Amino acid sequence: MQSMSASCSSAVSVSTSRVWAAARRSPSPRSLPSLRHVAFWPSPSSSYPSSSHGCRWPIAGAGAPALPLGIRGGLRRLPSPLLAPDAPSAGAAARTRAAAAAASPAAAGKQEGAAGISQTLQLGTMILVWYLLNIYFNIYNKLVLKAIPFPYTITTFHFASGTFFITLMWLLNLHPKPRLSLKQYAKLLPLALIHMLGNVFTNMSLGKVSVSFTHTIKAMEPFFSVLLSILFLGETPSLPVLGSLVPIVGGVVLASMTEVSFNWIGFWSAMTSNLMNQSRNVYSKKILADKEDSLDDINLFSIITVMAFLLSAPLMLCVEGIKFSPSYLQNAGVNVKELFIRAALAGTSFYFYQQVSYSLLARVSPVTHSVANSLKRVVVIVSSVLFFRTLISPINALGTGVALAGVFLYSQFKKSKPKATAA
């Protein structure tokens, strides 16, 4: 009996050592050994039920060493913290998920609203800068054209100024340089040619007539937009859109009849500029939408500006020769320093206002761009009249106002597309 009791005590001691070793290695209640492997310590003061081997085991040994909290209850109960002491109940988790799902649409709506306000402010700032640069360009460009009426030379100087800023931008890594194939350059060549001709004819018109009259004629851009859509895109405009062209054309005719500085070269140059600019806008939007070209708006405008400079320089030499040299200007009795300062300001304003215009065209629809462009003409006309003190008769002002009102109606009718009827 003594040997059997000794063996039982030895087994208990071995089991106790294993339990305590496991408890020290894994203090977390989740990693403790199962209760069915736990042995209990004998104590003289405890009552021992008999086993088949003659050993007696304690029910709750008073003299046993203190076990960890998860085990100390013995066989009388299974502590619930042993399973998941800090886990929330299933009902609480479900309520949390439901509250998060209910709050997500409101949070998403607030984020979309903030993003919309930020985008509107950004577009408004870009349009304001676009208008200011246009005012400076038209005023200084007109002053230069008054001194030397050579539109090809002035246009080449504008593109040379843009090429300087573009080269500086690429050399300083302010914007990634594009990598295009010869096929892509060939694709951009017509766009550069149209861009160059549009600016040549604009400068030709500004050199012949007043700034206000040039921009009154250029208010007919919607007319050319509709015409190009019919001829090349096969689009049929709605009756309201066609009706809005009537006040545009009528207003331009009324303003032309009473324009003091009217001449046919200035008139048709502005009309040709309208055709070139609308063709450029449509073609630019198509290239920006082409994913294969991978060109952003900045690089697209930069490339066609450099290409337009390379195209305009030979044309300038063939048509006008070298008219911008200091010796020629001194012989013509022109203040060289003042002229170069004005030309530099005009060229700088030209590049940046064209760049902002292309950036806007990439962010808004052509119709929205046309509306902003029409409002820009109002600002330019008013500012040029005030600066140059241009004489405008009441009928001339009425014609200009009617034309600009027609442009506004055109933009509104263009935005409101007819809804498709169900079949």
C-alpha positions in Angstrom: 0.0 0.0 0.0 2.8 2.3 0.8 4.5 1.6 -2.5 1.2 2.3 -4.3 0.8 5.5 -2.5 4.3 6.5 -3.3 3.8 5.8 -7.0 0.6 7.9 -7.0 2.4 10.8 -5.3 5.1 10.5 -7.9 2.6 10.6 -10.7 0.9 13.6 -9.2 4.2 15.4 -8.9 5.2 14.7 -12.5 1.7 15.8 -13.7 1.9 19.0 -11.6 5.3 19.9 -13.0 4.1 19.5 -16.5 1.0 21.7 -15.8 3.1 24.5 -14.2 5.6 24.4 -17.0 2.8 24.8 -19.6 1.3 27.6 -17.6 4.5 29.5 -17.4 5.2 29.1 -21.1 1.6 30.2 -22.1 0.2 32.7 -19.6 -2.7 33.5 -21.8 -6.0 31.8 -20.8 -6.6 30.8 -24.4 -3.4 28.7 -24.6 -3.7 26.8 -21.3 -4.0 23.1 -21.5 -7.4 21.5 -21.4 -8.9 20.7 -17.9 -9.1 17.1 -18.7 -5.3 16.9 -18.5 -5.0 18.7 -15.1 -3.9 16.7 -12.1 -4.6 17.7 -8.5 -2.4 17.7 -5.5 -3.0 15.5 -2.5 -3.5 17.1 0.9 -3.7 15.5 4.3 -6.7 17.7 5.2 -8.7 16.7 2.1 -11.1 13.9 1.7 -10.0 11.3 -0.9 -12.4 9.2 -2.8 -11.0 5.8 -3.7 -9.9 5.0 -7.2 -9.4 1.6 -8.8 -5.7 1.8 -7.9 -6.3 2.6 -4.3 -5.2 6.2 -4.7 -7.4 9.0 -3.4 -7.7 12.3 -5.3 -8.7 15.6 -3.9 -11.9 17.3 -4.9 -10.7 20.7 -4.0 -7.4 20.4 -2.2 -7.1 23.1 0.5 -3.4 22.5 0.7 -2.7 22.5 -3.0 -0.6 25.3 -4.5 -2.6 28.2 -6.0 -3.3 27.5 -9.7 -3.8 30.2 -12.3 -7.2 31.8 -12.3 -8.4 29.8 -15.3 -7.6 26.5 -13.6 -8.2 27.2 -10.0 -11.9 26.3 -10.1 -11.0 22.6 -10.5 -13.6 20.3 -12.0 -16.6 22.1 -10.4 -17.0 24.6 -13.3 -15.5 25.6 -16.7 -14.5 29.3 -16.6 -16.0 31.1 -19.6 -13.1 33.6 -20.0 -11.0 30.5 -21.1 -12.8 30.6 -24.5 -12.8 34.3 -25.5 -12.2 36.7 -22.6 -12.3 39.9 -24.6 -14.4 39.1 -27.6 -17.7 41.0 -28.1 -20.9 39.1 -28.3 -22.4 38.2 -31.6 -25.3 40.6 -31.1 -22.9 43.5 -30.3 -20.8 42.8 -33.4 -23.9 42.7 -35.6 -25.1 46.0 -34.1 -21.6 47.6 -34.8 -21.7 46.4 -38.4 -25.2 47.7 -38.9 -24.2 51.1 -37.5 -21.1 51.3 -39.8 -23.2 50.4 -42.8 -25.7 53.0 -42.0 -23.1 55.7 -41.5 -21.1 54.9 -44.7 -23.5 56.5 -47.2 -23.5 59.8 -45.2 -19.7 59.8 -44.9 -19.4 59.1 -48.6 -21.8 61.9 -49.4 -19.8 64.4 -47.4 -16.6 63.3 -49.1 -18.2 63.7 -52.5 -19.5 67.1 -51.6 -16.1 68.3 -50.4 -14.5 66.9 -53.6 -17.1 68.7 -55.7 -16.5 72.1 -53.9 -12.7 71.7 -54.3 -13.1 70.9 -58.0 -15.4 73.9 -58.6 -13.0 76.3 -56.8 -10.1 74.9 -58.9 -12.0 75.4 -62.2 -13.1 78.9 -61.1 -9.5 79.9 -60.4 -8.3 78.5 -63.7 -11.0 80.5 -65.6 -10.1 83.7 -63.7 -6.4 83.3 -64.5 -7.4 82.5 -68.1 -9.3 85.8 -68.4 -6.6 87.9 -66.8 -3.9 86.5 -69.1 -6.2 87.1 -72.1 -6.6 90.7 -71.2 -2.8 91.3 -70.9 -2.2 89.4 -74.1 -4.7 91.3 -76.2 -3.6 94.7 -74.9 0.2 94.2 -75.3 -0.2 92.3 -78.5 -2.2 95.1 -80.0 0.4 97.6 -79.0 3.1 95.6 -80.7 1.1 95.1 -83.8 0.5 98.9 -84.0 4.3 99.4 -83.9 5.2 96.6 -86.4 2.2 95.3 -88.4 3.8 91.9 -89.2 1.4 89.1 -88.1 3.7 86.2 -89.2 6.7 87.7 -87.3 4.6 88.3 -84.2 3.1 84.8 -84.3 6.6 83.3 -84.6 7.8 85.3 -81.6 4.8 84.1 -79.6 5.6 80.4 -80.4 9.3 81.1 -79.7 8.4 82.4 -76.2 6.3 79.3 -75.6 9.1 77.0 -76.8 11.5 78.7 -74.3 9.2 78.0 -71.4 8.5 74.5 -72.5 12.2 73.6 -72.8 12.8 75.1 -69.4 10.0 73.0 -68.0 11.4 69.8 -69.4 15.0 70.5 -68.5 14.1 71.3 -64.9 11.9 68.1 -64.7 8.9 70.2 -63.7 6.8 67.9 -65.9 7.7 64.5 -67.4 9.0 64.7 -71.0 6.9 62.8 -73.5 8.3 59.9 -75.5 6.5 59.6 -78.8 7.1 57.6 -81.9 7.4 59.1 -85.4 3.8 57.9 -86.1 2.5 59.9 -83.1 4.4 63.0 -84.2 2.9 62.6 -87.6 -0.5 62.4 -86.0 0.1 65.7 -84.2 1.4 67.5 -87.2 -2.1 68.6 -88.6 -3.0 69.8 -85.1 0.2 72.0 -84.9 -0.5 73.4 -88.4 -4.1 74.3 -87.5 -2.9 75.8 -84.2 -0.3 77.9 -86.1 -2.7 79.2 -88.7 -5.4 80.0 -86.2 -2.9 82.3 -84.4 -1.6 83.9 -87.6 -5.1 84.9 -88.7 -6.0 86.2 -85.2 -2.9 88.5 -85.3 -3.7 89.5 -88.8 -7.2 90.6 -87.7 -5.9 92.4 -84.6 -3.5 94.3 -86.8 -6.2 95.5 -89.1 -9.2 96.2 -86.9 -9.9 97.0 -83.2 -9.6 94.3 -80.5 -13.3 94.7 -79.6 -14.4 94.1 -83.3 -12.0 91.1 -83.7 -13.5 89.4 -80.6 -17.1 90.3 -81.7 -16.4 88.4 -85.0 -14.8 85.5 -83.0 -18.1 85.2 -81.1 -19.3 83.2 -84.2 -17.3 80.2 -83.1 -20.5 78.2 -82.2 -21.6 78.7 -85.9 -18.4 77.0 -87.1 -18.7 74.3 -84.4 -22.2 73.4 -85.7 -21.0 73.5 -89.3 -18.0 71.2 -88.6 -20.2 68.8 -86.6 -22.6 68.5 -89.6 -19.9 68.1 -92.2 -17.4 65.8 -90.4 -19.3 64.1 -87.6 -22.7 63.6 -89.2 -24.4 65.2 -86.2 -27.8 66.9 -86.7 -28.3 69.9 -84.4 -31.6 70.5 -82.7 -33.9 73.3 -83.7 -33.2 75.4 -80.6 -29.5 75.1 -81.3 -30.0 76.2 -84.9 -32.3 79.0 -83.7 -29.6 80.3 -81.3 -27.3 80.9 -84.3 -29.6 83.5 -85.7 -28.9 86.2 -83.0 -25.2 85.3 -83.2 -24.9 85.9 -86.9 -27.3 88.9 -86.8 -25.4 90.5 -84.0 -22.1 90.2 -85.8 -23.6 91.6 -89.0 -25.1 94.5 -87.1 -21.8 95.3 -85.3 -19.9 95.0 -88.6 -22.1 97.5 -90.3 -21.4 100.2 -87.7 -17.7 99.4 -87.0 -15.4 102.4 -87.4 -12.3 100.3 -88.1 -14.0 97.8 -90.4 -12.1 96.3 -93.3 -12.5 93.0 -95.1 -9.0 91.7 -94.4 -9.6 92.0 -90.7 -13.1 90.5 -91.0 -12.2 87.4 -93.0 -9.0 86.9 -90.9 -11.1 86.6 -87.8 -13.6 84.3 -89.5 -10.8 82.0 -90.7 -9.4 82.1 -87.2 -12.7 80.8 -85.9 -12.6 77.9 -88.3 -9.1 77.0 -87.3 -9.7 77.2 -83.6 -12.8 75.1 -83.6 -11.1 72.5 -85.7 -8.2 72.5 -83.2 -10.5 72.1 -80.2 -12.3 69.1 -81.7 -9.1 67.4 -82.8 -7.4 68.0 -79.5 -10.3 66.5 -77.6 -10.1 63.4 -79.8 -6.4 63.0 -79.1 -6.8 63.5 -75.4 -9.4 60.7 -75.4 -7.1 58.3 -77.3 -5.5 56.1 -74.6 -2.9 54.8 -77.0 -1.2 58.2 -77.3 -0.9 58.5 -73.5 -0.5 62.3 -73.7 -1.8 64.7 -71.0 -3.0 68.2 -71.8 0.3 69.9 -70.8 2.5 67.7 -73.1 0.0 67.9 -75.9 0.0 71.7 -75.9 3.7 71.8 -75.4 4.4 69.5 -78.4 2.1 71.4 -80.8 3.6 74.7 -79.6 7.1 73.6 -80.5 6.0 72.1 -83.8 4.0 75.3 -84.6 7.2 77.3 -84.0 9.1 75.1 -86.4 6.4 75.5 -88.9 5.9 79.3 -88.5 9.6 80.3 -88.7 10.1 79.3 -92.4 6.7 80.8 -93.2 7.8 84.1 -91.6 11.0 84.2 -93.5 9.2 83.5 -96.8 6.4 86.0 -96.3 7.9 88.9 -94.2 11.6 88.3 -93.9 13.5 89.4 -90.8 11.5 92.3 -89.4 12.3 92.0 -85.7 16.0 92.8 -85.7 17.1 95.8 -83.7 18.7 97.5 -86.7 15.4 97.3 -88.7 13.4 98.6 -85.7 15.7 101.6 -85.2 15.5 102.5 -88.8 11.7 102.4 -88.5 11.8 104.8 -85.6 10.6 102.3 -83.0 11.6 102.3 -79.4 13.4 99.0 -79.3 13.6 98.5 -75.6 9.9 99.3 -75.0 8.8 97.2 -77.9 10.8 94.1 -76.7 9.3 94.5 -73.2 5.8 94.6 -74.6 6.5 91.7 -77.0 8.0 89.6 -74.1 4.9 90.3 -71.9 2.6 89.4 -74.8 4.5 86.2 -75.6 4.5 85.2 -71.9 0.8 85.9 -71.6 0.1 84.1 -74.8 1.9 80.9 -73.7 0.3 80.7 -70.3 -3.2 81.6 -71.4 -3.1 78.9 -74.1 -1.8 76.4 -71.6 -4.6 77.2 -69.2 -7.1 77.0 -72.0 -5.8 73.5 -72.9 -5.9 72.4 -69.3 -9.5 73.6 -69.1 -10.4 71.8 -72.3 -9.1 68.5 -70.8 -11.3 69.0 -67.6 -14.6 70.2 -69.0 -16.8 69.5 -72.0 -16.3 71.4 -75.3 -19.7 73.1 -74.6 -18.6 74.3 -71.2 -15.3 75.5 -72.7 -17.2 77.3 -75.4 -19.3 79.1 -72.8 -16.3 80.2 -70.7 -14.7 81.3 -73.9 -17.7 83.4 -74.8 -17.7 85.1 -71.4 -14.0 85.7 -71.8 -14.8 87.6 -75.0 -17.1 89.9 -73.0 -14.3 90.6 -70.5 -11.7 91.2 -73.3 -14.0 93.5 -75.3 -14.9 95.7 -72.3 -11.3 95.9 -71.1 -9.9 96.7 -74.5 -12.6 99.4 -75.1 -11.7 101.0 -71.7 -7.9 100.8 -72.3 -7.8 102.0 -76.0 -10.8 104.3 -75.6 -12.4 102.7 -78.7 -15.3 104.6 -80.1 -18.4 102.4 -80.1 -21.8 103.5 -81.4 -25.0 102.4 -79.7 -25.9 100.2 -82.7 -22.4 98.6 -82.6 -22.8 97.9 -78.9 -26.2 96.5 -79.5 -24.9 94.1 -82.2 -22.1 92.9 -79.9 -24.6 92.3 -77.1 -27.0 90.4 -79.3 -24.2 88.2 -80.6 -22.9 87.4 -77.1 -26.5 86.7 -75.9 -26.9 84.3 -78.8 -23.7 82.5 -77.7 -25.2 82.1 -74.2 -28.4 80.7 -75.6 -26.4 78.3 -77.8 -24.6 77.0 -74.8 -27.8 76.5 -72.8 -29.5 74.6 -75.6 -26.4 72.5 -76.2 -26.4 71.4 -72.6 -30.0 70.4 -72.5 -30.1 67.2 -74.6 -33.4 65.6 -75.5 -34.2 62.6 -73.4 -34.5 59.3 -75.2 -38.0 57.8 -75.4 -38.6 54.2 -74.5 -39.3 51.9 -77.4 
